[in-house]
């Protein structure tokens, strides 16, 4: 579940310090269990006929183990797609965390900006927050920094739509909301002389 591509039996065996044969047997057993077979009944094709040791019929799980593209991967079961989809969509409309709002503000005001720069400004690692904001369609990749090669991020048109503005130029100015910055313009003007 934590890798982004199917894992071969050999890769799993290496990670678990087991032989490939043992891992293949375990995968086949796990696949049968996920499909609702809780007893060793290889001649039974329909999970509704499988009966567990307590005498109850076993039902398929909400997820399944598939051997595809040369490796093994866990998927949600097709008959539960509507339910899983509901949770995914619900997550898209959920409120943003304080960390996500702060990260989004830094990106909105400093764009295009690298993840490292956002982390430096916030003082914490923002990798997972940036992934969340990207998945929600609020920020996107805007190329690479020519000096460091780092990915630069900017806000999307969906962000503007959700904020009710036409461009980032319409974002509110921050200086009136920051304490102790009266006369900051004079400081910058003095530096230009």
ABEGO torsion letter per residue (X at the ends): XABABBBBAAAAAAAAGBBAAAAAAAAAAAAAAAAGBABBBAABABAAABBBAAGBBBBBBABBBBBBGGBBBBBBBAAAAAAAAAAAAAAAABBBBAAAAAAAAAAAAAOBBBAAAAAAAAGBBAAAAAAAAAAAGABBBAEBBAAAGBBBBBBBAAAAAAAGBABAAABBBAAAABBGABGAAAAAAAAAX
